[in-house]
Structure formats: C-alpha cells, structure tokens
Amino acid sequence: MRYTQFGNTGFMVSEIALGTWGIGGAGWDENTEETRLDAIRSAIESGINLIDTAPAYNGGVAEEYVGRVVEDMGIRKDVYLVTKCGTEFIDGKYVRSCAPDVILRECEASLRNLRTDHIDLYMLHWPDASVPIAETMEALNTLKRQGKILHIGVSNFSKEQIVEASQYGAIEAYQPQYSMVFRSNEAQMRWAVSQGMGVMTYGSLGAGILTGTYRKRPRFPPTDNRSRFYKHFREPMFSKIMKLVELMDVMADAHGGIPLAQIAINWAVQKDFVTSSIVGVQHRERIMENCDSFDWTLTPEENAILDAAIKRYLGNGKKEGAAR
Ligand SMILES: NC(=O)c1ccc[n+]([C@@H]2O[C@H](COP(=O)([O-])OP(=O)(O)OC[C@H]3O[C@@H](n4cnc5c(N)ncnc54)[C@H](OP(=O)(O)O)[C@@H]3O)[C@@H](O)[C@H]2O)c1
C-alpha cells in the first residue's frame, strides 16, 4: 500500500480508501453479512486506513459494520473514519437536509454506529439550498469544539459553495466523483488541492464498469445504484466505454494479465490532484487485487494513450453531467 498526506489534516492515508455503499447492503449486489464484514476486515489487513461511510448507506448499516469490525480488530487508532451528514436513507428513499438539528442528531447516531468517540472527517454529503450554509457550518463547528469530529469536508459541492462554506469554518476535504469515465470535476479538484484540501474520489471504478466485469449491457433493477445513480450503463455511454475497456484489455495483457481495475486505480491515483481513490468493494479477493495496484505504475506513455482514448471515445469530460 502507498500512503500520502491528506491535505493539511496531518493524516497519512492510504491512496486507496474503502467505500462502503455496497457493503451497507441496499442498491448493490446482495451478499451475506459475513462477506461484507470480511471485506472491511481484509481492507484493513491489506493496509487501507481510510474508510468512507455514511448514514445514507442503508440507514446506518454500513456504519455499524465498520464500527463492529474496527472494534473487534482493536485498531481504532490506526484508521481514519470518514462519515457524512445531511443525507439520510429512510424507507428506501434518500432524504436530504443540512438543518443544524438534523446534523447534530445524525452525528450522535454515527458515533454510536461506528462505536467511537470521534469521527476523523465529517462531510456534508450533498449541498442543501433550503438551509443557510452559515447555520449548517455552525452545527459542524459546535461538533468540532466538542471533539466529536476532527475535520470538516464536503462532497458534491460546487467551488462557489465551498468558498461560501469556508467563510464560516475550515473545509479540509472534498469528495467528488472521478474516474476514467467521469472527469468533469477535474478543474475543481486541482483548485481544492491548491487550497490545502485532501481530495478523495468516489466511483473510481465507474461503479465496476472499468473492471471488465460487464461486456454486455447489464439490466439492473431500477433501485440498483448502477442504474439509478451512475450513467455509465446507459446507452450511448455504455458502448463508448466498452471501446475504452478493450484498450485496457490490451494494456493489461502487456503487463502480464493484470486485472483491469488496477489500470483504473493507477490512472486515478497517479494524478497529483487525487489524494486517495475510494473503491467500493464487497469481496476479499477483489480488495487484495486492488491493493496490488501499487506493485506497478502506468508509464507516462501509457497514461498519454489512455488520456487520448478517453478523449476520443468519451469527449472532453464536460458533458457527463451531475451524477443525479
Ligand atoms: N459522496 C458521494 O456522494 C458518494 C457517491 C457514491 C459513492 N461514494 C463512496 O465511494 C465509494 C466508491 O464508489 P462506488 O462503490 O459507488 O463505485 P466504484 O468504487 O467505482 O465501484 C464499485 C463496484 O466495483 C466492483 N469492484 C471493485 N473492485 C473490483 C475488482 N477488482 N474487480 C471487479 N469488480 C470490482 C464492486 O464489486 P463488489 O462490491 O461486488 O465487490 C462494485 O460493484 C462508495 O462505496 C462510497 O463509499 C460517495
């Protein structure tokens, strides 16, 4: 595993973070509880020390799993726990509110679920225009003064929204979607890094499409996040991405048959404006495969070939649109 400074927080984080949306168990492939707990365990055993979760991941179930494993392994001081607020998952629906009372309540629940007395990084999951950001930040500053959270971050905010929030307290992390098939946040990521923020990216494997798992367009149920949240599995996007995947096949062969996921991970983490790539994964063997990404690196020539192909097949990255 490779480690790097997470912005100005003083955290030394693994360049792959564990994503737990799927592990929560709603809107992704269903696995047994033991498989999901084992995924968290194996991520920690493989050197991943940055774990991303949220109350929105099946109403706190993902947080509970993380809390259980971290407590069982006795390694709380060795991992950075990132969770979020402002978006809840209630009766199968995502409910957004950054109202101060909601945030204070959510934080208590997250601390309980995670079995900890502090959250290392607490992020606003999505912006909420119905609540003045000054009020939201005041709630977060209160939690910070109380020692319940150490750092504040934002996800899915525009640059203007981050600048506005920063007037009321330090924003030290930014979590955007970013992968070979979703690059529209690149300029903002560069800016965030220049401001001293840590940048942790989500959807780093394009929800799995960059692993070569899908060669024919899959039909997911409408509630599955690969059809509901991500756009990669819709036409014409799917067919365009398949051309890119074919090129990745050739590159993987040239590296002795490495898994495609390692190309997607290396492509992202080799960017100097990516601090850590969050990868969602529910299987021990896939986690180990992903962590082996750092056994090798893409050469500048290979990066240039991939960048040119991405531009040729997917355009300049300006039209991907928001995730939802
Ligand atoms: N802030 C936000 O708004 C936001 C939004 C989305 C996601 N996130 C966070 O970012 C994390 C990552 O994003 P994501 O999970 O949506 O998408 P992702 O990481 O791009 O892709 C996850 C998918 O890739 C599969 N996968 C992982 N490694 C693989 C491998 N080596 N070979 C084959 N398949 C592999 C997983 O399969 P299995 O799970 O079946 O193993 C899963 O289906 C989330 O879990 C969550 O923590 C945040």
The ligand as a Gaussian input file, in Angstrom:
#p B3LYP/6-31G(d) Opt

LIG

0 1
 N      -20.109000      11.241000      -1.714000
 C      -20.953000      10.668000      -2.540000
 O      -21.974000      11.244000      -2.967000
 C      -20.684000       9.248000      -2.971000
 C      -21.372000       8.698000      -4.064000
 C      -21.061000       7.419000      -4.465000
 C      -20.110000       6.689000      -3.779000
 N      -19.465000       7.218000      -2.687000
 C      -18.442000       6.451000      -1.941000
 O      -17.455000       5.996000      -2.840000
 C      -17.374000       4.576000      -2.788000
 C      -16.933000       4.027000      -4.131000
 O      -17.913000       4.263000      -5.135000
 P      -18.892000       3.131000      -5.631000
 O      -18.830000       1.987000      -4.683000
 O      -20.189000       3.774000      -5.878000
 O      -18.284000       2.728000      -7.057000
 P      -16.881000       2.095000      -7.526000
 O      -15.934000       2.038000      -6.409000
 O      -16.479000       2.795000      -8.757000
 O      -17.313000       0.612000      -7.983000
 C      -17.826000      -0.327000      -7.102000
 C      -18.083000      -1.622000      -7.865000
 O      -16.840000      -2.134000      -8.348000
 C      -16.762000      -3.531000      -8.055000
 N      -15.326000      -3.870000      -7.887000
 C      -14.432000      -3.366000      -7.005000
 N      -13.210000      -3.913000      -7.184000
 C      -13.339000      -4.809000      -8.188000
 C      -12.444000      -5.697000      -8.839000
 N      -11.149000      -5.754000      -8.507000
 N      -12.932000      -6.480000      -9.844000
 C      -14.232000      -6.430000     -10.209000
 N      -15.141000      -5.591000      -9.630000
 C      -14.698000      -4.798000      -8.630000
 C      -17.546000      -3.699000      -6.790000
 O      -17.961000      -5.043000      -6.687000
 P      -18.350000      -5.762000      -5.302000
 O      -18.810000      -4.684000      -4.372000
 O      -19.432000      -6.703000      -5.699000
 O      -17.143000      -6.441000      -4.772000
 C      -18.707000      -2.719000      -7.024000
 O      -19.726000      -3.344000      -7.784000
 C      -18.753000       4.140000      -2.272000
 O      -18.757000       2.819000      -1.742000
 C      -18.993000       5.208000      -1.235000
 O      -18.237000       4.940000      -0.054000
 C      -19.722000       8.503000      -2.308000

